[in-house]
Amino acid sequence: MERIRVRISGMSCEHCVKRVTRALESIPGVREVRVDLKSGIATFEKPEGVTREDIARAIEEAGYRLE
Ligand SMILES: [Cu+2]
């Protein structure tokens, strides 16, 4: 597991934060998700096998964008 940090665009309220948090948590093995609305930054732990593409897809399916 490694802790990573990504920036997400399109979040405007706490509902967005919840949606993004759930989207990230839906990726197998991802845990300890923290999403900050003001900065748009999410941090979480992920297994080695989870790629940036997996993360981008989950975020886009929830209606947001990985920067
Ligand atoms: Cu919102």
N, CA, C, O and the ligand as a Tripos MOL2 file, in Angstrom:
@<TRIPOS>MOLECULE
protein
  269   267    68     0     0
PROTEIN
NO_CHARGES

@<TRIPOS>ATOM
      1 N           0.8540   -1.1990    0.0000 N.3       1 MET1
      2 CA          0.0000    0.0000    0.0000 C.3       1 MET1
      3 C           0.8780    1.2330    0.0000 C.2       1 MET1
      4 O           1.9120    1.2880    0.6660 O.2       1 MET1
      5 N           0.4350    2.2320   -0.7740 N.am      2 GLU2
      6 CA          1.1230    3.5200   -0.6930 C.3       2 GLU2
      7 C           0.0670    4.5980   -0.5780 C.2       2 GLU2
      8 O          -1.0500    4.4480   -1.0740 O.2       2 GLU2
      9 N           0.4320    5.6910    0.0840 N.am      3 ARG3
     10 CA         -0.5220    6.7870    0.2270 C.3       3 ARG3
     11 C          -0.2650    7.7560   -0.9210 C.2       3 ARG3
     12 O           0.8600    8.2170   -1.1160 O.2       3 ARG3
     13 N          -1.3270    8.0650   -1.6850 N.am      4 ILE4
     14 CA         -1.1330    9.0040   -2.7790 C.3       4 ILE4
     15 C          -2.0680   10.1990   -2.6580 C.2       4 ILE4
     16 O          -2.9810   10.2280   -1.8340 O.2       4 ILE4
     17 N          -1.8040   11.1850   -3.5130 N.am      5 ARG5
     18 CA         -2.4670   12.4710   -3.4380 C.3       5 ARG5
     19 C          -2.8350   12.8540   -4.8670 C.2       5 ARG5
     20 O          -1.9690   12.8890   -5.7410 O.2       5 ARG5
     21 N          -4.1020   13.1380   -5.1090 N.am      6 VAL6
     22 CA         -4.5160   13.5490   -6.4520 C.3       6 VAL6
     23 C          -5.3840   14.7950   -6.3500 C.2       6 VAL6
     24 O          -5.9900   15.0690   -5.3140 O.2       6 VAL6
     25 N          -5.4290   15.5470   -7.4570 N.am      7 ARG7
     26 CA         -6.3070   16.7170   -7.4710 C.3       7 ARG7
     27 C          -7.4940   16.4280   -8.3940 C.2       7 ARG7
     28 O          -7.3530   15.8860   -9.4900 O.2       7 ARG7
     29 N          -8.6670   16.8180   -7.8930 N.am      8 ILE8
     30 CA         -9.9110   16.5320   -8.6170 C.3       8 ILE8
     31 C         -10.6170   17.8450   -8.8980 C.2       8 ILE8
     32 O         -10.7110   18.7040   -8.0220 O.2       8 ILE8
     33 N         -11.1200   18.0040  -10.1320 N.am      9 SER9
     34 CA        -11.8640   19.2280  -10.4100 C.3       9 SER9
     35 C         -13.3460   18.9350  -10.5540 C.2       9 SER9
     36 O         -13.7500   17.8290  -10.9130 O.2       9 SER9
     37 N         -14.1410   19.9460  -10.2680 N.am     10 GLY10
     38 CA        -15.5860   19.8430  -10.4540 C.3      10 GLY10
     39 C         -16.3810   19.7170   -9.1630 C.2      10 GLY10
     40 O         -17.6120   19.6960   -9.1970 O.2      10 GLY10
     41 N         -15.6940   19.6340   -8.0200 N.am     11 MET11
     42 CA        -16.4330   19.5080   -6.7530 C.3      11 MET11
     43 C         -16.8410   20.8930   -6.2620 C.2      11 MET11
     44 O         -16.0330   21.8210   -6.2340 O.2      11 MET11
     45 N         -18.1400   21.0170   -5.8650 N.am     12 SER12
     46 CA        -18.5900   22.3290   -5.4150 C.3      12 SER12
     47 C         -19.2500   22.3130   -4.0410 C.2      12 SER12
     48 O         -19.5260   23.3750   -3.4850 O.2      12 SER12
     49 N         -19.5070   21.1380   -3.4860 N.am     13 CYS13
     50 CA        -20.1610   21.1020   -2.1770 C.3      13 CYS13
     51 C         -19.8750   19.7660   -1.4880 C.2      13 CYS13
     52 O         -19.1890   18.9040   -2.0360 O.2      13 CYS13
     53 N         -20.4110   19.6150   -0.2860 N.am     14 GLU14
     54 CA        -20.1520   18.3910    0.4870 C.3      14 GLU14
     55 C         -20.7360   17.1460   -0.1730 C.2      14 GLU14
     56 O         -20.2370   16.0410    0.0410 O.2      14 GLU14
     57 N         -21.7860   17.3120   -0.9730 N.am     15 HIS15
     58 CA        -22.3180   16.1500   -1.6880 C.3      15 HIS15
     59 C         -21.2910   15.6300   -2.6860 C.2      15 HIS15
     60 O         -21.1140   14.4230   -2.8460 O.2      15 HIS15
     61 N         -20.6260   16.5540   -3.3460 N.am     16 CYS16
     62 CA        -19.5730   16.1560   -4.2950 C.3      16 CYS16
     63 C         -18.4780   15.4000   -3.5480 C.2      16 CYS16
     64 O         -17.9790   14.3800   -4.0240 O.2      16 CYS16
     65 N         -18.1160   15.9010   -2.3910 N.am     17 VAL17
     66 CA        -17.0690   15.2470   -1.5910 C.3      17 VAL17
     67 C         -17.4850   13.8120   -1.2850 C.2      17 VAL17
     68 O         -16.6750   12.8900   -1.3830 O.2      17 VAL17
     69 N         -18.7440   13.6300   -0.9150 N.am     18 LYS18
     70 CA        -19.2310   12.2800   -0.5950 C.3      18 LYS18
     71 C         -19.2030   11.3830   -1.8190 C.2      18 LYS18
     72 O         -18.8160   10.2170   -1.7400 O.2      18 LYS18
     73 N         -19.6200   11.9390   -2.9590 N.am     19 ARG19
     74 CA        -19.6320   11.1340   -4.1950 C.3      19 ARG19
     75 C         -18.2200   10.7040   -4.5860 C.2      19 ARG19
     76 O         -17.9800    9.5540   -4.9540 O.2      19 ARG19
     77 N         -17.2980   11.6530   -4.4960 N.am     20 VAL20
     78 CA        -15.9080   11.3450   -4.8610 C.3      20 VAL20
     79 C         -15.3250   10.3320   -3.8680 C.2      20 VAL20
     80 O         -14.6180    9.4020   -4.2560 O.2      20 VAL20
     81 N         -15.6290   10.5270   -2.6010 N.am     21 THR21
     82 CA        -15.1290    9.5940   -1.5820 C.3      21 THR21
     83 C         -15.6360    8.1870   -1.8700 C.2      21 THR21
     84 O         -14.8720    7.2230   -1.8270 O.2      21 THR21
     85 N         -16.9220    8.0750   -2.1630 N.am     22 ARG22
     86 CA        -17.4950    6.7520   -2.4630 C.3      22 ARG22
     87 C         -16.8990    6.1620   -3.7270 C.2      22 ARG22
     88 O         -16.6260    4.9630   -3.7960 O.2      22 ARG22
     89 N         -16.6980    7.0090   -4.7260 N.am     23 ALA23
     90 CA        -16.1220    6.5200   -5.9880 C.3      23 ALA23
     91 C         -14.7290    5.9470   -5.7420 C.2      23 ALA23
     92 O         -14.3840    4.8860   -6.2630 O.2      23 ALA23
     93 N         -13.9380    6.6530   -4.9510 N.am     24 LEU24
     94 CA        -12.5790    6.1710   -4.6720 C.3      24 LEU24
     95 C         -12.6300    4.8930   -3.8460 C.2      24 LEU24
     96 O         -11.8700    3.9550   -4.0890 O.2      24 LEU24
     97 N         -13.5400    4.8630   -2.8580 N.am     25 GLU25
     98 CA        -13.6560    3.6760   -2.0040 C.3      25 GLU25
     99 C         -14.1580    2.4540   -2.7730 C.2      25 GLU25
    100 O         -13.9900    1.3180   -2.3300 O.2      25 GLU25
    101 N         -14.7800    2.7020   -3.9340 N.am     26 SER26
    102 CA        -15.2900    1.5730   -4.7250 C.3      26 SER26
    103 C         -14.1720    0.8650   -5.4910 C.2      26 SER26
    104 O         -14.3780   -0.2280   -6.0190 O.2      26 SER26
    105 N         -13.0020    1.4750   -5.5520 N.am     27 ILE27
    106 CA        -11.8710    0.8190   -6.2260 C.3      27 ILE27
    107 C         -11.3140   -0.2320   -5.2620 C.2      27 ILE27
    108 O         -10.9590    0.0890   -4.1280 O.2      27 ILE27
    109 N         -11.2380   -1.4910   -5.7150 N.am     28 PRO28
    110 CA        -10.7980   -2.5450   -4.7970 C.3      28 PRO28
    111 C          -9.4430   -2.2590   -4.1450 C.2      28 PRO28
    112 O          -8.4550   -1.9800   -4.8260 O.2      28 PRO28
    113 N          -9.4210   -2.3320   -2.8420 N.am     29 GLY29
    114 CA         -8.1750   -2.1640   -2.1080 C.3      29 GLY29
    115 C          -7.8930   -0.7450   -1.6410 C.2      29 GLY29
    116 O          -7.0110   -0.5190   -0.8110 O.2      29 GLY29
    117 N          -8.6550    0.2230   -2.1830 N.am     30 VAL30
    118 CA         -8.4380    1.6180   -1.7770 C.3      30 VAL30
    119 C          -9.0610    1.8530   -0.4120 C.2      30 VAL30
    120 O         -10.1920    1.4390   -0.1580 O.2      30 VAL30
    121 N          -8.3230    2.5160    0.4630 N.am     31 ARG31
    122 CA         -8.8410    2.7980    1.8040 C.3      31 ARG31
    123 C          -8.3210    4.1180    2.3450 C.2      31 ARG31
    124 O          -7.4670    4.7710    1.7450 O.2      31 ARG31
    125 N          -8.8640    4.4900    3.5000 N.am     32 GLU32
    126 CA         -8.4390    5.7230    4.1750 C.3      32 GLU32
    127 C          -8.5650    6.9420    3.2660 C.2      32 GLU32
    128 O          -7.6510    7.7620    3.1770 O.2      32 GLU32
    129 N          -9.7080    7.0490    2.5930 N.am     33 VAL33
    130 CA         -9.9130    8.1560    1.6460 C.3      33 VAL33
    131 C         -10.2540    9.4420    2.3970 C.2      33 VAL33
    132 O         -11.1380    9.4660    3.2540 O.2      33 VAL33
    133 N          -9.5310   10.5060    2.0560 N.am     34 ARG34
    134 CA         -9.8360   11.8320    2.6050 C.3      34 ARG34
    135 C          -9.9260   12.7910    1.4300 C.2      34 ARG34
    136 O          -9.0140   12.8620    0.6070 O.2      34 ARG34
    137 N         -11.0350   13.5310    1.3530 N.am     35 VAL35
    138 CA        -11.2060   14.4700    0.2450 C.3      35 VAL35
    139 C         -11.4200   15.8590    0.8260 C.2      35 VAL35
    140 O         -12.2830   16.0590    1.6810 O.2      35 VAL35
    141 N         -10.6290   16.8130    0.3540 N.am     36 ASP36
    142 CA        -10.7510   18.1900    0.8240 C.3      36 ASP36
    143 C         -11.4100   19.0380   -0.2600 C.2      36 ASP36
    144 O         -10.8860   19.1790   -1.3650 O.2      36 ASP36
    145 N         -12.5600   19.5950    0.0750 N.am     37 LEU37
    146 CA        -13.3470   20.3500   -0.9010 C.3      37 LEU37
    147 C         -12.6060   21.6000   -1.3750 C.2      37 LEU37
    148 O         -12.5350   21.8720   -2.5730 O.2      37 LEU37
    149 N         -12.0620   22.3470   -0.4320 N.am     38 LYS38
    150 CA        -11.4470   23.6350   -0.7470 C.3      38 LYS38
    151 C         -10.2650   23.4960   -1.7120 C.2      38 LYS38
    152 O         -10.1510   24.2460   -2.6820 O.2      38 LYS38
    153 N          -9.4030   22.5430   -1.4360 N.am     39 SER39
    154 CA         -8.2150   22.3710   -2.2800 C.3      39 SER39
    155 C          -8.4790   21.4290   -3.4530 C.2      39 SER39
    156 O          -7.7220   21.4180   -4.4230 O.2      39 SER39
    157 N          -9.5470   20.6420   -3.3660 N.am     40 GLY40
    158 CA         -9.8120   19.6520   -4.4120 C.3      40 GLY40
    159 C          -8.8680   18.4550   -4.3430 C.2      40 GLY40
    160 O          -8.7700   17.6730   -5.2880 O.2      40 GLY40
    161 N          -8.1790   18.3250   -3.2200 N.am     41 ILE41
    162 CA         -7.1860   17.2540   -3.1130 C.3      41 ILE41
    163 C          -7.7460   16.0550   -2.3460 C.2      41 ILE41
    164 O          -8.3550   16.1890   -1.2840 O.2      41 ILE41
    165 N          -7.5140   14.8840   -2.9280 N.am     42 ALA42
    166 CA         -7.8890   13.6400   -2.2650 C.3      42 ALA42
    167 C          -6.6230   12.8710   -1.9280 C.2      42 ALA42
    168 O          -5.7010   12.7970   -2.7400 O.2      42 ALA42
    169 N          -6.5790   12.3020   -0.7390 N.am     43 THR43
    170 CA         -5.4730   11.4100   -0.3900 C.3      43 THR43
    171 C          -6.0730   10.0830    0.0360 C.2      43 THR43
    172 O          -7.1470   10.0260    0.6350 O.2      43 THR43
    173 N          -5.3580    9.0270   -0.2860 N.am     44 PHE44
    174 CA         -5.8340    7.6970    0.0750 C.3      44 PHE44
    175 C          -4.7140    6.6840   -0.0730 C.2      44 PHE44
    176 O          -3.6810    6.9400   -0.6920 O.2      44 PHE44
    177 N          -4.9570    5.5290    0.5150 N.am     45 GLU45
    178 CA         -4.0090    4.4320    0.3670 C.3      45 GLU45
    179 C          -4.4960    3.5190   -0.7270 C.2      45 GLU45
    180 O          -5.6900    3.2340   -0.8290 O.2      45 GLU45
    181 N          -3.5620    3.0560   -1.5520 N.am     46 LYS46
    182 CA         -3.9630    2.1550   -2.6310 C.3      46 LYS46
    183 C          -2.9280    1.0470   -2.8050 C.2      46 LYS46
    184 O          -1.7410    1.2290   -2.5330 O.2      46 LYS46
    185 N          -3.4140   -0.1100   -3.2690 N.am     47 PRO47
    186 CA         -2.4780   -1.1910   -3.5550 C.3      47 PRO47
    187 C          -1.7030   -0.8600   -4.8330 C.2      47 PRO47
    188 O          -2.1340   -0.0210   -5.6240 O.2      47 PRO47
    189 N          -0.5710   -1.5140   -5.0280 N.am     48 GLU48
    190 CA          0.2780   -1.2650   -6.1930 C.3      48 GLU48
    191 C          -0.4460   -1.4420   -7.5190 C.2      48 GLU48
    192 O          -0.1940   -0.7040   -8.4720 O.2      48 GLU48
    193 N          -1.3550   -2.4290   -7.5820 N.am     49 GLY49
    194 CA         -2.0270   -2.7440   -8.8380 C.3      49 GLY49
    195 C          -3.0200   -1.7070   -9.3330 C.2      49 GLY49
    196 O          -3.4490   -1.7640  -10.4850 O.2      49 GLY49
    197 N          -3.3900   -0.7640   -8.4850 N.am     50 VAL50
    198 CA         -4.3510    0.2620   -8.8970 C.3      50 VAL50
    199 C          -3.6110    1.3790   -9.6320 C.2      50 VAL50
    200 O          -2.6930    1.9920   -9.0870 O.2      50 VAL50
    201 N          -4.0230    1.6370  -10.8840 N.am     51 THR51
    202 CA         -3.3170    2.6210  -11.7160 C.3      51 THR51
    203 C          -4.0230    3.9770  -11.6950 C.2      51 THR51
    204 O          -5.1490    4.1100  -11.2140 O.2      51 THR51
    205 N          -3.3270    4.9710  -12.2300 N.am     52 ARG52
    206 CA         -3.9100    6.2980  -12.3510 C.3      52 ARG52
    207 C          -5.1610    6.2500  -13.2400 C.2      52 ARG52
    208 O          -6.1280    6.9810  -13.0240 O.2      52 ARG52
    209 N          -5.1090    5.3680  -14.2420 N.am     53 GLU53
    210 CA         -6.2620    5.1970  -15.1290 C.3      53 GLU53
    211 C          -7.4840    4.6770  -14.3600 C.2      53 GLU53
    212 O          -8.6040    5.1360  -14.5840 O.2      53 GLU53
    213 N          -7.2660    3.7340  -13.4690 N.am     54 ASP54
    214 CA         -8.3710    3.2100  -12.6470 C.3      54 ASP54
    215 C          -8.9890    4.3380  -11.8240 C.2      54 ASP54
    216 O         -10.2080    4.4420  -11.6860 O.2      54 ASP54
    217 N          -8.1200    5.1660  -11.2910 N.am     55 ILE55
    218 CA         -8.5740    6.2690  -10.4380 C.3      55 ILE55
    219 C          -9.3520    7.2800  -11.2800 C.2      55 ILE55
    220 O         -10.4220    7.7370  -10.8790 O.2      55 ILE55
    221 N          -8.8050    7.6270  -12.4540 N.am     56 ALA56
    222 CA         -9.4580    8.5910  -13.3460 C.3      56 ALA56
    223 C         -10.8400    8.0850  -13.7510 C.2      56 ALA56
    224 O         -11.8070    8.8460  -13.7730 O.2      56 ALA56
    225 N         -10.9240    6.7860  -14.0720 N.am     57 ARG57
    226 CA        -12.1980    6.2200  -14.5170 C.3      57 ARG57
    227 C         -13.2460    6.3110  -13.4060 C.2      57 ARG57
    228 O         -14.3810    6.7190  -13.6540 O.2      57 ARG57
    229 N         -12.8730    5.9380  -12.2000 N.am     58 ALA58
    230 CA        -13.8210    5.9670  -11.0780 C.3      58 ALA58
    231 C         -14.3190    7.3920  -10.8330 C.2      58 ALA58
    232 O         -15.5000    7.6150  -10.5700 O.2      58 ALA58
    233 N         -13.3970    8.3460  -10.9240 N.am     59 ILE59
    234 CA        -13.7730    9.7370  -10.6690 C.3      59 ILE59
    235 C         -14.6670   10.2720  -11.7910 C.2      59 ILE59
    236 O         -15.6330   10.9930  -11.5390 O.2      59 ILE59
    237 N         -14.3340    9.9110  -13.0220 N.am     60 GLU60
    238 CA        -15.1420   10.3760  -14.1540 C.3      60 GLU60
    239 C         -16.5340    9.7580  -14.1410 C.2      60 GLU60
    240 O         -17.5140   10.4150  -14.4910 O.2      60 GLU60
    241 N         -16.6160    8.4990  -13.7380 N.am     61 GLU61
    242 CA        -17.9380    7.8620  -13.6520 C.3      61 GLU61
    243 C         -18.8160    8.5560  -12.6120 C.2      61 GLU61
    244 O         -20.0410    8.5490  -12.7290 O.2      61 GLU61
    245 N         -18.2010    9.1460  -11.6090 N.am     62 ALA62
    246 CA        -18.9610    9.8580  -10.5810 C.3      62 ALA62
    247 C         -19.3020   11.2760  -11.0330 C.2      62 ALA62
    248 O         -20.0640   11.9760  -10.3660 O.2      62 ALA62
    249 N         -18.7350   11.7030  -12.1730 N.am     63 GLY63
    250 CA        -19.0750   13.0200  -12.7240 C.3      63 GLY63
    251 C         -18.0340   14.1050  -12.4920 C.2      63 GLY63
    252 O         -18.3240   15.2900  -12.6500 O.2      63 GLY63
    253 N         -16.8240   13.7040  -12.1170 N.am     64 TYR64
    254 CA        -15.7540   14.6820  -11.8350 C.3      64 TYR64
    255 C         -14.5290   14.3550  -12.6790 C.2      64 TYR64
    256 O         -14.5310   13.4030  -13.4590 O.2      64 TYR64
    257 N         -13.4930   15.1540  -12.5120 N.am     65 ARG65
    258 CA        -12.3020   14.9280  -13.3450 C.3      65 ARG65
    259 C         -11.0240   14.8800  -12.5100 C.2      65 ARG65
    260 O         -10.8300   15.6550  -11.5730 O.2      65 ARG65
    261 N         -10.1710   13.9440  -12.8880 N.am     66 LEU66
    262 CA         -8.8590   13.8640  -12.2630 C.3      66 LEU66
    263 C          -7.9550   14.8410  -13.0110 C.2      66 LEU66
    264 O          -7.8840   14.8070  -14.2390 O.2      66 LEU66
    265 N          -7.2600   15.7170  -12.2670 N.am     67 GLU67
    266 CA         -6.3870   16.6960  -12.9550 C.3      67 GLU67
    267 C          -5.0110   16.1090  -13.1700 C.2      67 GLU67
    268 O          -4.1370   16.7730  -13.7290 O.2      67 GLU67
    269 CU        -21.6640   19.2340   -4.8600 Cu       68 CU68
@<TRIPOS>BOND
     1     1     2 1
     2     2     3 1
     3     3     4 2
     4     3     5 am
     5     5     6 1
     6     6     7 1
     7     7     8 2
     8     7     9 am
     9     9    10 1
    10    10    11 1
    11    11    12 2
    12    11    13 am
    13    13    14 1
    14    14    15 1
    15    15    16 2
    16    15    17 am
    17    17    18 1
    18    18    19 1
    19    19    20 2
    20    19    21 am
    21    21    22 1
    22    22    23 1
    23    23    24 2
    24    23    25 am
    25    25    26 1
    26    26    27 1
    27    27    28 2
    28    27    29 am
    29    29    30 1
    30    30    31 1
    31    31    32 2
    32    31    33 am
    33    33    34 1
    34    34    35 1
    35    35    36 2
    36    35    37 am
    37    37    38 1
    38    38    39 1
    39    39    40 2
    40    39    41 am
    41    41    42 1
    42    42    43 1
    43    43    44 2
    44    43    45 am
    45    45    46 1
    46    46    47 1
    47    47    48 2
    48    47    49 am
    49    49    50 1
    50    50    51 1
    51    51    52 2
    52    51    53 am
    53    53    54 1
    54    54    55 1
    55    55    56 2
    56    55    57 am
    57    57    58 1
    58    58    59 1
    59    59    60 2
    60    59    61 am
    61    61    62 1
    62    62    63 1
    63    63    64 2
    64    63    65 am
    65    65    66 1
    66    66    67 1
    67    67    68 2
    68    67    69 am
    69    69    70 1
    70    70    71 1
    71    71    72 2
    72    71    73 am
    73    73    74 1
    74    74    75 1
    75    75    76 2
    76    75    77 am
    77    77    78 1
    78    78    79 1
    79    79    80 2
    80    79    81 am
    81    81    82 1
    82    82    83 1
    83    83    84 2
    84    83    85 am
    85    85    86 1
    86    86    87 1
    87    87    88 2
    88    87    89 am
    89    89    90 1
    90    90    91 1
    91    91    92 2
    92    91    93 am
    93    93    94 1
    94    94    95 1
    95    95    96 2
    96    95    97 am
    97    97    98 1
    98    98    99 1
    99    99   100 2
   100    99   101 am
   101   101   102 1
   102   102   103 1
   103   103   104 2
   104   103   105 am
   105   105   106 1
   106   106   107 1
   107   107   108 2
   108   107   109 am
   109   109   110 1
   110   110   111 1
   111   111   112 2
   112   111   113 am
   113   113   114 1
   114   114   115 1
   115   115   116 2
   116   115   117 am
   117   117   118 1
   118   118   119 1
   119   119   120 2
   120   119   121 am
   121   121   122 1
   122   122   123 1
   123   123   124 2
   124   123   125 am
   125   125   126 1
   126   126   127 1
   127   127   128 2
   128   127   129 am
   129   129   130 1
   130   130   131 1
   131   131   132 2
   132   131   133 am
   133   133   134 1
   134   134   135 1
   135   135   136 2
   136   135   137 am
   137   137   138 1
   138   138   139 1
   139   139   140 2
   140   139   141 am
   141   141   142 1
   142   142   143 1
   143   143   144 2
   144   143   145 am
   145   145   146 1
   146   146   147 1
   147   147   148 2
   148   147   149 am
   149   149   150 1
   150   150   151 1
   151   151   152 2
   152   151   153 am
   153   153   154 1
   154   154   155 1
   155   155   156 2
   156   155   157 am
   157   157   158 1
   158   158   159 1
   159   159   160 2
   160   159   161 am
   161   161   162 1
   162   162   163 1
   163   163   164 2
   164   163   165 am
   165   165   166 1
   166   166   167 1
   167   167   168 2
   168   167   169 am
   169   169   170 1
   170   170   171 1
   171   171   172 2
   172   171   173 am
   173   173   174 1
   174   174   175 1
   175   175   176 2
   176   175   177 am
   177   177   178 1
   178   178   179 1
   179   179   180 2
   180   179   181 am
   181   181   182 1
   182   182   183 1
   183   183   184 2
   184   183   185 am
   185   185   186 1
   186   186   187 1
   187   187   188 2
   188   187   189 am
   189   189   190 1
   190   190   191 1
   191   191   192 2
   192   191   193 am
   193   193   194 1
   194   194   195 1
   195   195   196 2
   196   195   197 am
   197   197   198 1
   198   198   199 1
   199   199   200 2
   200   199   201 am
   201   201   202 1
   202   202   203 1
   203   203   204 2
   204   203   205 am
   205   205   206 1
   206   206   207 1
   207   207   208 2
   208   207   209 am
   209   209   210 1
   210   210   211 1
   211   211   212 2
   212   211   213 am
   213   213   214 1
   214   214   215 1
   215   215   216 2
   216   215   217 am
   217   217   218 1
   218   218   219 1
   219   219   220 2
   220   219   221 am
   221   221   222 1
   222   222   223 1
   223   223   224 2
   224   223   225 am
   225   225   226 1
   226   226   227 1
   227   227   228 2
   228   227   229 am
   229   229   230 1
   230   230   231 1
   231   231   232 2
   232   231   233 am
   233   233   234 1
   234   234   235 1
   235   235   236 2
   236   235   237 am
   237   237   238 1
   238   238   239 1
   239   239   240 2
   240   239   241 am
   241   241   242 1
   242   242   243 1
   243   243   244 2
   244   243   245 am
   245   245   246 1
   246   246   247 1
   247   247   248 2
   248   247   249 am
   249   249   250 1
   250   250   251 1
   251   251   252 2
   252   251   253 am
   253   253   254 1
   254   254   255 1
   255   255   256 2
   256   255   257 am
   257   257   258 1
   258   258   259 1
   259   259   260 2
   260   259   261 am
   261   261   262 1
   262   262   263 1
   263   263   264 2
   264   263   265 am
   265   265   266 1
   266   266   267 1
   267   267   268 2
@<TRIPOS>SUBSTRUCTURE
     1 MET1         2 RESIDUE 1 A MET
     2 GLU2         6 RESIDUE 1 A GLU
     3 ARG3        10 RESIDUE 1 A ARG
     4 ILE4        14 RESIDUE 1 A ILE
     5 ARG5        18 RESIDUE 1 A ARG
     6 VAL6        22 RESIDUE 1 A VAL
     7 ARG7        26 RESIDUE 1 A ARG
     8 ILE8        30 RESIDUE 1 A ILE
     9 SER9        34 RESIDUE 1 A SER
    10 GLY10       38 RESIDUE 1 A GLY
    11 MET11       42 RESIDUE 1 A MET
    12 SER12       46 RESIDUE 1 A SER
    13 CYS13       50 RESIDUE 1 A CYS
    14 GLU14       54 RESIDUE 1 A GLU
    15 HIS15       58 RESIDUE 1 A HIS
    16 CYS16       62 RESIDUE 1 A CYS
    17 VAL17       66 RESIDUE 1 A VAL
    18 LYS18       70 RESIDUE 1 A LYS
    19 ARG19       74 RESIDUE 1 A ARG
    20 VAL20       78 RESIDUE 1 A VAL
    21 THR21       82 RESIDUE 1 A THR
    22 ARG22       86 RESIDUE 1 A ARG
    23 ALA23       90 RESIDUE 1 A ALA
    24 LEU24       94 RESIDUE 1 A LEU
    25 GLU25       98 RESIDUE 1 A GLU
    26 SER26      102 RESIDUE 1 A SER
    27 ILE27      106 RESIDUE 1 A ILE
    28 PRO28      110 RESIDUE 1 A PRO
    29 GLY29      114 RESIDUE 1 A GLY
    30 VAL30      118 RESIDUE 1 A VAL
    31 ARG31      122 RESIDUE 1 A ARG
    32 GLU32      126 RESIDUE 1 A GLU
    33 VAL33      130 RESIDUE 1 A VAL
    34 ARG34      134 RESIDUE 1 A ARG
    35 VAL35      138 RESIDUE 1 A VAL
    36 ASP36      142 RESIDUE 1 A ASP
    37 LEU37      146 RESIDUE 1 A LEU
    38 LYS38      150 RESIDUE 1 A LYS
    39 SER39      154 RESIDUE 1 A SER
    40 GLY40      158 RESIDUE 1 A GLY
    41 ILE41      162 RESIDUE 1 A ILE
    42 ALA42      166 RESIDUE 1 A ALA
    43 THR43      170 RESIDUE 1 A THR
    44 PHE44      174 RESIDUE 1 A PHE
    45 GLU45      178 RESIDUE 1 A GLU
    46 LYS46      182 RESIDUE 1 A LYS
    47 PRO47      186 RESIDUE 1 A PRO
    48 GLU48      190 RESIDUE 1 A GLU
    49 GLY49      194 RESIDUE 1 A GLY
    50 VAL50      198 RESIDUE 1 A VAL
    51 THR51      202 RESIDUE 1 A THR
    52 ARG52      206 RESIDUE 1 A ARG
    53 GLU53      210 RESIDUE 1 A GLU
    54 ASP54      214 RESIDUE 1 A ASP
    55 ILE55      218 RESIDUE 1 A ILE
    56 ALA56      222 RESIDUE 1 A ALA
    57 ARG57      226 RESIDUE 1 A ARG
    58 ALA58      230 RESIDUE 1 A ALA
    59 ILE59      234 RESIDUE 1 A ILE
    60 GLU60      238 RESIDUE 1 A GLU
    61 GLU61      242 RESIDUE 1 A GLU
    62 ALA62      246 RESIDUE 1 A ALA
    63 GLY63      250 RESIDUE 1 A GLY
    64 TYR64      254 RESIDUE 1 A TYR
    65 ARG65      258 RESIDUE 1 A ARG
    66 LEU66      262 RESIDUE 1 A LEU
    67 GLU67      266 RESIDUE 1 A GLU
    68 CU68       269 GROUP 0 **** ****
